[in-house]
Amino acid sequence: MAIINGKYEEIGNVNLLDYLLKNKYRIDRIVVDYNGDIVKKADFEKINIKNADKVEIVCFVGGG
């Protein structure tokens, strides 16, 4: 199981981009920390989430 935003999830074989799209994240408004490193948006598709990985997804929202 991977830890995503502090919760254990059974991921299977999925790359980071597919996971983000499946969970309806707006790619233009997020930053992803993958095992302690910030991931460039261009590399989302290159990363396969595996057991024991730690992923933090930070969403930016507008407001006033």
PDBQT receptor file of N, H, CA, C and O in Angstrom, charges set to zero:
ATOM      1  N   MET A   1       0.820  -1.183   0.000  1.00  0.00    +0.000 N 
ATOM      2  CA  MET A   1       0.000   0.000   0.000  1.00  0.00    +0.000 C 
ATOM      3  C   MET A   1       0.865   1.248   0.000  1.00  0.00    +0.000 C 
ATOM      4  O   MET A   1       1.916   1.297   0.638  1.00  0.00    +0.000 OA
ATOM      5  N   ALA A   2       0.408   2.243  -0.720  1.00  0.00    +0.000 N 
ATOM      6  H   ALA A   2      -0.446   2.203  -1.238  1.00  0.00    +0.000 HD
ATOM      7  CA  ALA A   2       1.074   3.544  -0.743  1.00  0.00    +0.000 C 
ATOM      8  C   ALA A   2       0.382   4.457   0.260  1.00  0.00    +0.000 C 
ATOM      9  O   ALA A   2      -0.785   4.258   0.598  1.00  0.00    +0.000 OA
ATOM     10  N   ILE A   3       1.111   5.453   0.727  1.00  0.00    +0.000 N 
ATOM     11  H   ILE A   3       2.059   5.614   0.453  1.00  0.00    +0.000 HD
ATOM     12  CA  ILE A   3       0.525   6.452   1.616  1.00  0.00    +0.000 C 
ATOM     13  C   ILE A   3       0.316   7.722   0.792  1.00  0.00    +0.000 C 
ATOM     14  O   ILE A   3       1.272   8.346   0.333  1.00  0.00    +0.000 OA
ATOM     15  N   ILE A   4      -0.943   8.086   0.616  1.00  0.00    +0.000 N 
ATOM     16  H   ILE A   4      -1.719   7.579   0.990  1.00  0.00    +0.000 HD
ATOM     17  CA  ILE A   4      -1.274   9.259  -0.171  1.00  0.00    +0.000 C 
ATOM     18  C   ILE A   4      -2.024  10.246   0.715  1.00  0.00    +0.000 C 
ATOM     19  O   ILE A   4      -3.102   9.945   1.229  1.00  0.00    +0.000 OA
ATOM     20  N   ASN A   5      -1.441  11.421   0.884  1.00  0.00    +0.000 N 
ATOM     21  H   ASN A   5      -0.566  11.666   0.467  1.00  0.00    +0.000 HD
ATOM     22  CA  ASN A   5      -1.993  12.445   1.776  1.00  0.00    +0.000 C 
ATOM     23  C   ASN A   5      -2.291  11.884   3.159  1.00  0.00    +0.000 C 
ATOM     24  O   ASN A   5      -3.319  12.194   3.762  1.00  0.00    +0.000 OA
ATOM     25  N   GLY A   6      -1.376  11.051   3.654  1.00  0.00    +0.000 N 
ATOM     26  H   GLY A   6      -0.541  10.798   3.165  1.00  0.00    +0.000 HD
ATOM     27  CA  GLY A   6      -1.470  10.536   5.008  1.00  0.00    +0.000 C 
ATOM     28  C   GLY A   6      -2.370   9.333   5.186  1.00  0.00    +0.000 C 
ATOM     29  O   GLY A   6      -2.525   8.851   6.308  1.00  0.00    +0.000 OA
ATOM     30  N   LYS A   7      -2.975   8.826   4.107  1.00  0.00    +0.000 N 
ATOM     31  H   LYS A   7      -2.849   9.218   3.195  1.00  0.00    +0.000 HD
ATOM     32  CA  LYS A   7      -3.869   7.664   4.197  1.00  0.00    +0.000 C 
ATOM     33  C   LYS A   7      -3.325   6.527   3.358  1.00  0.00    +0.000 C 
ATOM     34  O   LYS A   7      -2.820   6.737   2.255  1.00  0.00    +0.000 OA
ATOM     35  N   TYR A   8      -3.434   5.317   3.893  1.00  0.00    +0.000 N 
ATOM     36  H   TYR A   8      -3.845   5.147   4.789  1.00  0.00    +0.000 HD
ATOM     37  CA  TYR A   8      -2.996   4.143   3.150  1.00  0.00    +0.000 C 
ATOM     38  C   TYR A   8      -4.010   3.840   2.052  1.00  0.00    +0.000 C 
ATOM     39  O   TYR A   8      -5.217   3.812   2.291  1.00  0.00    +0.000 OA
ATOM     40  N   GLU A   9      -3.497   3.615   0.844  1.00  0.00    +0.000 N 
ATOM     41  H   GLU A   9      -2.516   3.638   0.650  1.00  0.00    +0.000 HD
ATOM     42  CA  GLU A   9      -4.354   3.271  -0.285  1.00  0.00    +0.000 C 
ATOM     43  C   GLU A   9      -3.753   2.109  -1.058  1.00  0.00    +0.000 C 
ATOM     44  O   GLU A   9      -2.544   2.057  -1.284  1.00  0.00    +0.000 OA
ATOM     45  N   GLU A  10      -4.603   1.187  -1.456  1.00  0.00    +0.000 N 
ATOM     46  H   GLU A  10      -5.585   1.230  -1.272  1.00  0.00    +0.000 HD
ATOM     47  CA  GLU A  10      -4.205   0.108  -2.348  1.00  0.00    +0.000 C 
ATOM     48  C   GLU A  10      -4.285   0.673  -3.759  1.00  0.00    +0.000 C 
ATOM     49  O   GLU A  10      -5.375   0.961  -4.255  1.00  0.00    +0.000 OA
ATOM     50  N   ILE A  11      -3.153   0.829  -4.395  1.00  0.00    +0.000 N 
ATOM     51  H   ILE A  11      -2.268   0.595  -3.992  1.00  0.00    +0.000 HD
ATOM     52  CA  ILE A  11      -3.082   1.531  -5.670  1.00  0.00    +0.000 C 
ATOM     53  C   ILE A  11      -3.104   0.593  -6.869  1.00  0.00    +0.000 C 
ATOM     54  O   ILE A  11      -3.740   0.903  -7.876  1.00  0.00    +0.000 OA
ATOM     55  N   GLY A  12      -2.435  -0.531  -6.785  1.00  0.00    +0.000 N 
ATOM     56  H   GLY A  12      -1.919  -0.783  -5.966  1.00  0.00    +0.000 HD
ATOM     57  CA  GLY A  12      -2.276  -1.387  -7.949  1.00  0.00    +0.000 C 
ATOM     58  C   GLY A  12      -1.149  -0.844  -8.813  1.00  0.00    +0.000 C 
ATOM     59  O   GLY A  12      -0.207  -0.237  -8.302  1.00  0.00    +0.000 OA
ATOM     60  N   ASN A  13      -1.240  -1.058 -10.093  1.00  0.00    +0.000 N 
ATOM     61  H   ASN A  13      -2.004  -1.551 -10.508  1.00  0.00    +0.000 HD
ATOM     62  CA  ASN A  13      -0.202  -0.604 -11.015  1.00  0.00    +0.000 C 
ATOM     63  C   ASN A  13      -0.718   0.622 -11.770  1.00  0.00    +0.000 C 
ATOM     64  O   ASN A  13      -1.404   0.491 -12.785  1.00  0.00    +0.000 OA
ATOM     65  N   VAL A  14      -0.385   1.806 -11.271  1.00  0.00    +0.000 N 
ATOM     66  H   VAL A  14       0.172   1.912 -10.447  1.00  0.00    +0.000 HD
ATOM     67  CA  VAL A  14      -0.876   3.031 -11.903  1.00  0.00    +0.000 C 
ATOM     68  C   VAL A  14       0.214   4.094 -11.844  1.00  0.00    +0.000 C 
ATOM     69  O   VAL A  14       0.962   4.189 -10.871  1.00  0.00    +0.000 OA
ATOM     70  N   ASN A  15       0.288   4.893 -12.912  1.00  0.00    +0.000 N 
ATOM     71  H   ASN A  15      -0.319   4.816 -13.703  1.00  0.00    +0.000 HD
ATOM     72  CA  ASN A  15       1.254   5.987 -12.859  1.00  0.00    +0.000 C 
ATOM     73  C   ASN A  15       0.610   7.191 -12.184  1.00  0.00    +0.000 C 
ATOM     74  O   ASN A  15      -0.611   7.263 -12.046  1.00  0.00    +0.000 OA
ATOM     75  N   LEU A  16       1.427   8.110 -11.777  1.00  0.00    +0.000 N 
ATOM     76  H   LEU A  16       2.419   8.052 -11.889  1.00  0.00    +0.000 HD
ATOM     77  CA  LEU A  16       0.974   9.259 -11.008  1.00  0.00    +0.000 C 
ATOM     78  C   LEU A  16      -0.063  10.078 -11.774  1.00  0.00    +0.000 C 
ATOM     79  O   LEU A  16      -1.076  10.476 -11.198  1.00  0.00    +0.000 OA
ATOM     80  N   LEU A  17       0.166  10.333 -13.043  1.00  0.00    +0.000 N 
ATOM     81  H   LEU A  17       0.989  10.010 -13.512  1.00  0.00    +0.000 HD
ATOM     82  CA  LEU A  17      -0.775  11.127 -13.828  1.00  0.00    +0.000 C 
ATOM     83  C   LEU A  17      -2.146  10.458 -13.875  1.00  0.00    +0.000 C 
ATOM     84  O   LEU A  17      -3.161  11.124 -13.672  1.00  0.00    +0.000 OA
ATOM     85  N   ASP A  18      -2.191   9.166 -14.138  1.00  0.00    +0.000 N 
ATOM     86  H   ASP A  18      -1.366   8.624 -14.303  1.00  0.00    +0.000 HD
ATOM     87  CA  ASP A  18      -3.470   8.453 -14.180  1.00  0.00    +0.000 C 
ATOM     88  C   ASP A  18      -4.191   8.529 -12.835  1.00  0.00    +0.000 C 
ATOM     89  O   ASP A  18      -5.407   8.715 -12.789  1.00  0.00    +0.000 OA
ATOM     90  N   TYR A  19      -3.439   8.385 -11.741  1.00  0.00    +0.000 N 
ATOM     91  H   TYR A  19      -2.451   8.234 -11.779  1.00  0.00    +0.000 HD
ATOM     92  CA  TYR A  19      -4.041   8.476 -10.408  1.00  0.00    +0.000 C 
ATOM     93  C   TYR A  19      -4.657   9.855 -10.193  1.00  0.00    +0.000 C 
ATOM     94  O   TYR A  19      -5.782   9.967  -9.707  1.00  0.00    +0.000 OA
ATOM     95  N   LEU A  20      -3.923  10.895 -10.552  1.00  0.00    +0.000 N 
ATOM     96  H   LEU A  20      -3.009  10.804 -10.947  1.00  0.00    +0.000 HD
ATOM     97  CA  LEU A  20      -4.410  12.255 -10.354  1.00  0.00    +0.000 C 
ATOM     98  C   LEU A  20      -5.660  12.525 -11.181  1.00  0.00    +0.000 C 
ATOM     99  O   LEU A  20      -6.615  13.122 -10.685  1.00  0.00    +0.000 OA
ATOM    100  N   LEU A  21      -5.659  12.093 -12.426  1.00  0.00    +0.000 N 
ATOM    101  H   LEU A  21      -4.883  11.608 -12.828  1.00  0.00    +0.000 HD
ATOM    102  CA  LEU A  21      -6.823  12.314 -13.286  1.00  0.00    +0.000 C 
ATOM    103  C   LEU A  21      -8.023  11.504 -12.800  1.00  0.00    +0.000 C 
ATOM    104  O   LEU A  21      -9.148  12.004 -12.792  1.00  0.00    +0.000 OA
ATOM    105  N   LYS A  22      -7.788  10.267 -12.400  1.00  0.00    +0.000 N 
ATOM    106  H   LYS A  22      -6.874   9.861 -12.407  1.00  0.00    +0.000 HD
ATOM    107  CA  LYS A  22      -8.878   9.413 -11.906  1.00  0.00    +0.000 C 
ATOM    108  C   LYS A  22      -9.542  10.029 -10.671  1.00  0.00    +0.000 C 
ATOM    109  O   LYS A  22     -10.750   9.898 -10.473  1.00  0.00    +0.000 OA
ATOM    110  N   ASN A  23      -8.745  10.695  -9.855  1.00  0.00    +0.000 N 
ATOM    111  H   ASN A  23      -7.763  10.802 -10.015  1.00  0.00    +0.000 HD
ATOM    112  CA  ASN A  23      -9.268  11.297  -8.627  1.00  0.00    +0.000 C 
ATOM    113  C   ASN A  23      -9.618  12.775  -8.804  1.00  0.00    +0.000 C 
ATOM    114  O   ASN A  23      -9.796  13.504  -7.828  1.00  0.00    +0.000 OA
ATOM    115  N   LYS A  24      -9.714  13.200 -10.052  1.00  0.00    +0.000 N 
ATOM    116  H   LYS A  24      -9.569  12.608 -10.845  1.00  0.00    +0.000 HD
ATOM    117  CA  LYS A  24     -10.206  14.522 -10.437  1.00  0.00    +0.000 C 
ATOM    118  C   LYS A  24      -9.403  15.700  -9.876  1.00  0.00    +0.000 C 
ATOM    119  O   LYS A  24      -9.970  16.737  -9.532  1.00  0.00    +0.000 OA
ATOM    120  N   TYR A  25      -8.093  15.534  -9.789  1.00  0.00    +0.000 N 
ATOM    121  H   TYR A  25      -7.632  14.691 -10.069  1.00  0.00    +0.000 HD
ATOM    122  CA  TYR A  25      -7.225  16.652  -9.410  1.00  0.00    +0.000 C 
ATOM    123  C   TYR A  25      -7.026  17.541 -10.633  1.00  0.00    +0.000 C 
ATOM    124  O   TYR A  25      -6.894  17.045 -11.752  1.00  0.00    +0.000 OA
ATOM    125  N   ARG A  26      -7.006  18.832 -10.421  1.00  0.00    +0.000 N 
ATOM    126  H   ARG A  26      -7.114  19.235  -9.512  1.00  0.00    +0.000 HD
ATOM    127  CA  ARG A  26      -6.704  19.779 -11.496  1.00  0.00    +0.000 C 
ATOM    128  C   ARG A  26      -5.189  19.904 -11.573  1.00  0.00    +0.000 C 
ATOM    129  O   ARG A  26      -4.558  20.491 -10.695  1.00  0.00    +0.000 OA
ATOM    130  N   ILE A  27      -4.626  19.356 -12.613  1.00  0.00    +0.000 N 
ATOM    131  H   ILE A  27      -5.139  18.879 -13.326  1.00  0.00    +0.000 HD
ATOM    132  CA  ILE A  27      -3.176  19.274 -12.769  1.00  0.00    +0.000 C 
ATOM    133  C   ILE A  27      -2.534  20.659 -12.722  1.00  0.00    +0.000 C 
ATOM    134  O   ILE A  27      -1.412  20.805 -12.236  1.00  0.00    +0.000 OA
ATOM    135  N   ASP A  28      -3.231  21.666 -13.218  1.00  0.00    +0.000 N 
ATOM    136  H   ASP A  28      -4.142  21.548 -13.612  1.00  0.00    +0.000 HD
ATOM    137  CA  ASP A  28      -2.674  23.019 -13.246  1.00  0.00    +0.000 C 
ATOM    138  C   ASP A  28      -2.676  23.693 -11.879  1.00  0.00    +0.000 C 
ATOM    139  O   ASP A  28      -2.109  24.775 -11.725  1.00  0.00    +0.000 OA
ATOM    140  N   ARG A  29      -3.313  23.062 -10.872  1.00  0.00    +0.000 N 
ATOM    141  H   ARG A  29      -3.774  22.183 -10.997  1.00  0.00    +0.000 HD
ATOM    142  CA  ARG A  29      -3.416  23.684  -9.550  1.00  0.00    +0.000 C 
ATOM    143  C   ARG A  29      -2.882  22.809  -8.422  1.00  0.00    +0.000 C 
ATOM    144  O   ARG A  29      -3.324  22.924  -7.279  1.00  0.00    +0.000 OA
ATOM    145  N   ILE A  30      -1.940  21.943  -8.740  1.00  0.00    +0.000 N 
ATOM    146  H   ILE A  30      -1.580  21.850  -9.669  1.00  0.00    +0.000 HD
ATOM    147  CA  ILE A  30      -1.389  21.075  -7.696  1.00  0.00    +0.000 C 
ATOM    148  C   ILE A  30       0.132  21.061  -7.727  1.00  0.00    +0.000 C 
ATOM    149  O   ILE A  30       0.770  21.399  -8.725  1.00  0.00    +0.000 OA
ATOM    150  N   VAL A  31       0.681  20.654  -6.592  1.00  0.00    +0.000 N 
ATOM    151  H   VAL A  31       0.164  20.379  -5.782  1.00  0.00    +0.000 HD
ATOM    152  CA  VAL A  31       2.098  20.329  -6.473  1.00  0.00    +0.000 C 
ATOM    153  C   VAL A  31       2.138  18.949  -5.825  1.00  0.00    +0.000 C 
ATOM    154  O   VAL A  31       1.385  18.671  -4.892  1.00  0.00    +0.000 OA
ATOM    155  N   VAL A  32       3.021  18.088  -6.325  1.00  0.00    +0.000 N 
ATOM    156  H   VAL A  32       3.633  18.314  -7.083  1.00  0.00    +0.000 HD
ATOM    157  CA  VAL A  32       3.117  16.728  -5.804  1.00  0.00    +0.000 C 
ATOM    158  C   VAL A  32       4.501  16.485  -5.212  1.00  0.00    +0.000 C 
ATOM    159  O   VAL A  32       5.526  16.732  -5.847  1.00  0.00    +0.000 OA
ATOM    160  N   ASP A  33       4.496  15.995  -3.983  1.00  0.00    +0.000 N 
ATOM    161  H   ASP A  33       3.663  15.794  -3.467  1.00  0.00    +0.000 HD
ATOM    162  CA  ASP A  33       5.710  15.549  -3.296  1.00  0.00    +0.000 C 
ATOM    163  C   ASP A  33       5.681  14.026  -3.348  1.00  0.00    +0.000 C 
ATOM    164  O   ASP A  33       4.764  13.394  -2.824  1.00  0.00    +0.000 OA
ATOM    165  N   TYR A  34       6.681  13.452  -3.975  1.00  0.00    +0.000 N 
ATOM    166  H   TYR A  34       7.426  13.966  -4.401  1.00  0.00    +0.000 HD
ATOM    167  CA  TYR A  34       6.765  11.995  -4.133  1.00  0.00    +0.000 C 
ATOM    168  C   TYR A  34       8.020  11.514  -3.412  1.00  0.00    +0.000 C 
ATOM    169  O   TYR A  34       9.138  11.767  -3.861  1.00  0.00    +0.000 OA
ATOM    170  N   ASN A  35       7.829  10.824  -2.301  1.00  0.00    +0.000 N 
ATOM    171  H   ASN A  35       6.921  10.619  -1.937  1.00  0.00    +0.000 HD
ATOM    172  CA  ASN A  35       8.941  10.317  -1.492  1.00  0.00    +0.000 C 
ATOM    173  C   ASN A  35       9.951  11.408  -1.142  1.00  0.00    +0.000 C 
ATOM    174  O   ASN A  35      11.161  11.184  -1.157  1.00  0.00    +0.000 OA
ATOM    175  N   GLY A  36       9.425  12.601  -0.825  1.00  0.00    +0.000 N 
ATOM    176  H   GLY A  36       8.442  12.783  -0.812  1.00  0.00    +0.000 HD
ATOM    177  CA  GLY A  36      10.283  13.684  -0.363  1.00  0.00    +0.000 C 
ATOM    178  C   GLY A  36      10.801  14.613  -1.440  1.00  0.00    +0.000 C 
ATOM    179  O   GLY A  36      11.516  15.567  -1.135  1.00  0.00    +0.000 OA
ATOM    180  N   ASP A  37      10.459  14.358  -2.691  1.00  0.00    +0.000 N 
ATOM    181  H   ASP A  37       9.878  13.582  -2.939  1.00  0.00    +0.000 HD
ATOM    182  CA  ASP A  37      10.906  15.207  -3.794  1.00  0.00    +0.000 C 
ATOM    183  C   ASP A  37       9.713  15.809  -4.521  1.00  0.00    +0.000 C 
ATOM    184  O   ASP A  37       8.720  15.123  -4.763  1.00  0.00    +0.000 OA
ATOM    185  N   ILE A  38       9.807  17.088  -4.869  1.00  0.00    +0.000 N 
ATOM    186  H   ILE A  38      10.614  17.646  -4.673  1.00  0.00    +0.000 HD
ATOM    187  CA  ILE A  38       8.777  17.733  -5.674  1.00  0.00    +0.000 C 
ATOM    188  C   ILE A  38       8.904  17.216  -7.108  1.00  0.00    +0.000 C 
ATOM    189  O   ILE A  38      10.000  17.150  -7.663  1.00  0.00    +0.000 OA
ATOM    190  N   VAL A  39       7.764  16.851  -7.694  1.00  0.00    +0.000 N 
ATOM    191  H   VAL A  39       6.873  16.905  -7.243  1.00  0.00    +0.000 HD
ATOM    192  CA  VAL A  39       7.745  16.275  -9.037  1.00  0.00    +0.000 C 
ATOM    193  C   VAL A  39       7.316  17.334 -10.050  1.00  0.00    +0.000 C 
ATOM    194  O   VAL A  39       6.325  18.034  -9.844  1.00  0.00    +0.000 OA
ATOM    195  N   LYS A  40       8.068  17.445 -11.144  1.00  0.00    +0.000 N 
ATOM    196  H   LYS A  40       8.873  16.877 -11.311  1.00  0.00    +0.000 HD
ATOM    197  CA  LYS A  40       7.680  18.334 -12.238  1.00  0.00    +0.000 C 
ATOM    198  C   LYS A  40       6.444  17.746 -12.924  1.00  0.00    +0.000 C 
ATOM    199  O   LYS A  40       6.322  16.529 -13.063  1.00  0.00    +0.000 OA
ATOM    200  N   LYS A  41       5.542  18.613 -13.346  1.00  0.00    +0.000 N 
ATOM    201  H   LYS A  41       5.642  19.602 -13.233  1.00  0.00    +0.000 HD
ATOM    202  CA  LYS A  41       4.328  18.151 -14.013  1.00  0.00    +0.000 C 
ATOM    203  C   LYS A  41       4.653  17.288 -15.245  1.00  0.00    +0.000 C 
ATOM    204  O   LYS A  41       3.932  16.337 -15.547  1.00  0.00    +0.000 OA
ATOM    205  N   ALA A  42       5.723  17.619 -15.939  1.00  0.00    +0.000 N 
ATOM    206  H   ALA A  42       6.309  18.392 -15.693  1.00  0.00    +0.000 HD
ATOM    207  CA  ALA A  42       6.117  16.855 -17.124  1.00  0.00    +0.000 C 
ATOM    208  C   ALA A  42       6.504  15.420 -16.773  1.00  0.00    +0.000 C 
ATOM    209  O   ALA A  42       6.508  14.553 -17.646  1.00  0.00    +0.000 OA
ATOM    210  N   ASP A  43       6.830  15.159 -15.500  1.00  0.00    +0.000 N 
ATOM    211  H   ASP A  43       6.826  15.863 -14.791  1.00  0.00    +0.000 HD
ATOM    212  CA  ASP A  43       7.252  13.820 -15.082  1.00  0.00    +0.000 C 
ATOM    213  C   ASP A  43       6.137  12.999 -14.442  1.00  0.00    +0.000 C 
ATOM    214  O   ASP A  43       6.373  11.849 -14.071  1.00  0.00    +0.000 OA
ATOM    215  N   PHE A  44       4.934  13.546 -14.301  1.00  0.00    +0.000 N 
ATOM    216  H   PHE A  44       4.742  14.480 -14.602  1.00  0.00    +0.000 HD
ATOM    217  CA  PHE A  44       3.839  12.811 -13.654  1.00  0.00    +0.000 C 
ATOM    218  C   PHE A  44       3.606  11.444 -14.305  1.00  0.00    +0.000 C 
ATOM    219  O   PHE A  44       3.393  10.448 -13.614  1.00  0.00    +0.000 OA
ATOM    220  N   GLU A  45       3.650  11.411 -15.631  1.00  0.00    +0.000 N 
ATOM    221  H   GLU A  45       3.823  12.221 -16.192  1.00  0.00    +0.000 HD
ATOM    222  CA  GLU A  45       3.361  10.167 -16.346  1.00  0.00    +0.000 C 
ATOM    223  C   GLU A  45       4.495   9.140 -16.213  1.00  0.00    +0.000 C 
ATOM    224  O   GLU A  45       4.273   7.947 -16.422  1.00  0.00    +0.000 OA
ATOM    225  N   LYS A  46       5.685   9.590 -15.874  1.00  0.00    +0.000 N 
ATOM    226  H   LYS A  46       5.865  10.559 -15.705  1.00  0.00    +0.000 HD
ATOM    227  CA  LYS A  46       6.848   8.700 -15.783  1.00  0.00    +0.000 C 
ATOM    228  C   LYS A  46       6.941   7.959 -14.454  1.00  0.00    +0.000 C 
ATOM    229  O   LYS A  46       7.704   7.001 -14.331  1.00  0.00    +0.000 OA
ATOM    230  N   ILE A  47       6.168   8.396 -13.457  1.00  0.00    +0.000 N 
ATOM    231  H   ILE A  47       5.548   9.174 -13.557  1.00  0.00    +0.000 HD
ATOM    232  CA  ILE A  47       6.289   7.827 -12.113  1.00  0.00    +0.000 C 
ATOM    233  C   ILE A  47       5.189   6.816 -11.864  1.00  0.00    +0.000 C 
ATOM    234  O   ILE A  47       4.006   7.146 -11.949  1.00  0.00    +0.000 OA
ATOM    235  N   ASN A  48       5.572   5.580 -11.556  1.00  0.00    +0.000 N 
ATOM    236  H   ASN A  48       6.533   5.312 -11.487  1.00  0.00    +0.000 HD
ATOM    237  CA  ASN A  48       4.619   4.555 -11.164  1.00  0.00    +0.000 C 
ATOM    238  C   ASN A  48       4.576   4.484  -9.646  1.00  0.00    +0.000 C 
ATOM    239  O   ASN A  48       5.604   4.303  -8.994  1.00  0.00    +0.000 OA
ATOM    240  N   ILE A  49       3.381   4.628  -9.090  1.00  0.00    +0.000 N 
ATOM    241  H   ILE A  49       2.546   4.775  -9.619  1.00  0.00    +0.000 HD
ATOM    242  CA  ILE A  49       3.222   4.574  -7.639  1.00  0.00    +0.000 C 
ATOM    243  C   ILE A  49       3.335   3.114  -7.207  1.00  0.00    +0.000 C 
ATOM    244  O   ILE A  49       2.671   2.234  -7.756  1.00  0.00    +0.000 OA
ATOM    245  N   LYS A  50       4.197   2.873  -6.207  1.00  0.00    +0.000 N 
ATOM    246  H   LYS A  50       4.736   3.587  -5.761  1.00  0.00    +0.000 HD
ATOM    247  CA  LYS A  50       4.446   1.520  -5.723  1.00  0.00    +0.000 C 
ATOM    248  C   LYS A  50       4.127   1.425  -4.233  1.00  0.00    +0.000 C 
ATOM    249  O   LYS A  50       3.947   2.437  -3.556  1.00  0.00    +0.000 OA
ATOM    250  N   ASN A  51       4.060   0.199  -3.740  1.00  0.00    +0.000 N 
ATOM    251  H   ASN A  51       4.206  -0.623  -4.291  1.00  0.00    +0.000 HD
ATOM    252  CA  ASN A  51       3.883  -0.010  -2.308  1.00  0.00    +0.000 C 
ATOM    253  C   ASN A  51       4.983   0.707  -1.547  1.00  0.00    +0.000 C 
ATOM    254  O   ASN A  51       6.132   0.739  -1.989  1.00  0.00    +0.000 OA
ATOM    255  N   ALA A  52       4.638   1.275  -0.418  1.00  0.00    +0.000 N 
ATOM    256  H   ALA A  52       3.705   1.249  -0.059  1.00  0.00    +0.000 HD
ATOM    257  CA  ALA A  52       5.547   1.977   0.497  1.00  0.00    +0.000 C 
ATOM    258  C   ALA A  52       5.933   3.373   0.013  1.00  0.00    +0.000 C 
ATOM    259  O   ALA A  52       6.704   4.057   0.685  1.00  0.00    +0.000 OA
ATOM    260  N   ASP A  53       5.412   3.816  -1.146  1.00  0.00    +0.000 N 
ATOM    261  H   ASP A  53       4.785   3.260  -1.692  1.00  0.00    +0.000 HD
ATOM    262  CA  ASP A  53       5.662   5.191  -1.582  1.00  0.00    +0.000 C 
ATOM    263  C   ASP A  53       4.830   6.142  -0.739  1.00  0.00    +0.000 C 
ATOM    264  O   ASP A  53       3.751   5.797  -0.257  1.00  0.00    +0.000 OA
ATOM    265  N   LYS A  54       5.361   7.352  -0.573  1.00  0.00    +0.000 N 
ATOM    266  H   LYS A  54       6.238   7.632  -0.965  1.00  0.00    +0.000 HD
ATOM    267  CA  LYS A  54       4.632   8.407   0.134  1.00  0.00    +0.000 C 
ATOM    268  C   LYS A  54       4.398   9.549  -0.843  1.00  0.00    +0.000 C 
ATOM    269  O   LYS A  54       5.337  10.105  -1.412  1.00  0.00    +0.000 OA
ATOM    270  N   VAL A  55       3.128   9.887  -1.026  1.00  0.00    +0.000 N 
ATOM    271  H   VAL A  55       2.365   9.435  -0.563  1.00  0.00    +0.000 HD
ATOM    272  CA  VAL A  55       2.746  10.931  -1.970  1.00  0.00    +0.000 C 
ATOM    273  C   VAL A  55       1.919  11.970  -1.225  1.00  0.00    +0.000 C 
ATOM    274  O   VAL A  55       0.951  11.636  -0.542  1.00  0.00    +0.000 OA
ATOM    275  N   GLU A  56       2.307  13.219  -1.362  1.00  0.00    +0.000 N 
ATOM    276  H   GLU A  56       3.093  13.491  -1.917  1.00  0.00    +0.000 HD
ATOM    277  CA  GLU A  56       1.529  14.328  -0.811  1.00  0.00    +0.000 C 
ATOM    278  C   GLU A  56       1.107  15.197  -1.986  1.00  0.00    +0.000 C 
ATOM    279  O   GLU A  56       1.934  15.612  -2.797  1.00  0.00    +0.000 OA
ATOM    280  N   ILE A  57      -0.183  15.464  -2.065  1.00  0.00    +0.000 N 
ATOM    281  H   ILE A  57      -0.855  15.127  -1.406  1.00  0.00    +0.000 HD
ATOM    282  CA  ILE A  57      -0.725  16.285  -3.135  1.00  0.00    +0.000 C 
ATOM    283  C   ILE A  57      -1.274  17.559  -2.506  1.00  0.00    +0.000 C 
ATOM    284  O   ILE A  57      -2.187  17.516  -1.682  1.00  0.00    +0.000 OA
ATOM    285  N   VAL A  58      -0.706  18.692  -2.905  1.00  0.00    +0.000 N 
ATOM    286  H   VAL A  58       0.036  18.728  -3.575  1.00  0.00    +0.000 HD
ATOM    287  CA  VAL A  58      -1.117  19.980  -2.364  1.00  0.00    +0.000 C 
ATOM    288  C   VAL A  58      -1.881  20.728  -3.460  1.00  0.00    +0.000 C 
ATOM    289  O   VAL A  58      -1.367  20.949  -4.556  1.00  0.00    +0.000 OA
ATOM    290  N   CYS A  59      -3.104  21.107  -3.142  1.00  0.00    +0.000 N 
ATOM    291  H   CYS A  59      -3.521  20.927  -2.251  1.00  0.00    +0.000 HD
ATOM    292  CA  CYS A  59      -3.957  21.823  -4.089  1.00  0.00    +0.000 C 
ATOM    293  C   CYS A  59      -3.981  23.308  -3.746  1.00  0.00    +0.000 C 
ATOM    294  O   CYS A  59      -4.084  23.692  -2.581  1.00  0.00    +0.000 OA
ATOM    295  N   PHE A  60      -3.886  24.123  -4.774  1.00  0.00    +0.000 N 
ATOM    296  H   PHE A  60      -3.803  23.810  -5.721  1.00  0.00    +0.000 HD
ATOM    297  CA  PHE A  60      -3.987  25.562  -4.601  1.00  0.00    +0.000 C 
ATOM    298  C   PHE A  60      -5.397  25.996  -4.968  1.00  0.00    +0.000 C 
ATOM    299  O   PHE A  60      -5.942  25.559  -5.981  1.00  0.00    +0.000 OA
ATOM    300  N   VAL A  61      -5.983  26.849  -4.149  1.00  0.00    +0.000 N 
ATOM    301  H   VAL A  61      -5.540  27.203  -3.326  1.00  0.00    +0.000 HD
ATOM    302  CA  VAL A  61      -7.317  27.369  -4.421  1.00  0.00    +0.000 C 
ATOM    303  C   VAL A  61      -7.286  28.887  -4.327  1.00  0.00    +0.000 C 
ATOM    304  O   VAL A  61      -6.520  29.469  -3.558  1.00  0.00    +0.000 OA
ATOM    305  N   GLY A  62      -8.130  29.501  -5.121  1.00  0.00    +0.000 N 
ATOM    306  H   GLY A  62      -8.752  29.028  -5.745  1.00  0.00    +0.000 HD
ATOM    307  CA  GLY A  62      -8.240  30.947  -5.081  1.00  0.00    +0.000 C 
ATOM    308  C   GLY A  62      -9.274  31.371  -4.052  1.00  0.00    +0.000 C 
ATOM    309  O   GLY A  62     -10.105  30.570  -3.622  1.00  0.00    +0.000 OA
ATOM    310  N   GLY A  63      -9.218  32.574  -3.682  1.00  0.00    +0.000 N 
ATOM    311  H   GLY A  63      -8.543  33.224  -4.032  1.00  0.00    +0.000 HD
ATOM    312  CA  GLY A  63     -10.203  33.076  -2.734  1.00  0.00    +0.000 C 
ATOM    313  C   GLY A  63      -9.930  34.529  -2.411  1.00  0.00    +0.000 C 
ATOM    314  O   GLY A  63      -9.009  35.150  -2.941  1.00  0.00    +0.000 OA
ATOM    315  N   GLY A  64     -10.744  35.037  -1.545  1.00  0.00    +0.000 N 
ATOM    316  H   GLY A  64     -11.492  34.532  -1.114  1.00  0.00    +0.000 HD
ATOM    317  CA  GLY A  64     -10.553  36.440  -1.233  1.00  0.00    +0.000 C 
ATOM    318  C   GLY A  64     -10.785  36.726   0.225  1.00  0.00    +0.000 C 
ATOM    319  O   GLY A  64     -10.664  37.873   0.656  1.00  0.00    +0.000 OA
TER     320      GLY A  64
